[in-house]
Amino acid sequence: MIIGAIIFAIGFLMHFFSIGRLPGDIVVKKGNTTFYFPIVTSVIISIVLSIIVYFLGKFR
């Protein structure tokens, strides 16, 4: 439940901070369909989470 709440909070905050529209993210628009693949956003979130987990493990 805690992980779900964290994911919900991150999704909620992403509506106020434009973290999901970085240069390098792939957006394909054809007709009425839009495909969005946030590759750069995923890499940045992965790096930030890796640093947080590293420091949490180091100070434990």
QUIWO-V812932 format. One record per residue. N is the residue number from 1. PHI is phi in whole degrees, -180 to 180 (NA if undefined). Layout:
BEGIN
{{N/PHI} {N/PHI}}
END
This chain:
BEGIN
{{1/NA} {2/-67} {3/-63} {4/-62} {5/-66} {6/-66} {7/-63} {8/-62} {9/-64} {10/-64} {11/-63} {12/-65} {13/-70} {14/-67} {15/-72} {16/-93} {17/-112} {18/-78} {19/-80} {20/-90} {21/-124} {22/-92} {23/-62} {24/107} {25/-73} {26/-93} {27/-129} {28/-119} {29/-117} {30/-137} {31/64} {32/-93} {33/-109} {34/-125} {35/-111} {36/-124} {37/-124} {38/-83} {39/-70} {40/-69} {41/-62} {42/-64} {43/-65} {44/-66} {45/-63} {46/-63} {47/-64} {48/-63} {49/-65} {50/-64} {51/-66} {52/-63} {53/-66} {54/-61} {55/-69} {56/-65} {57/-73} {58/-72} {59/-93} {60/-80}}
END
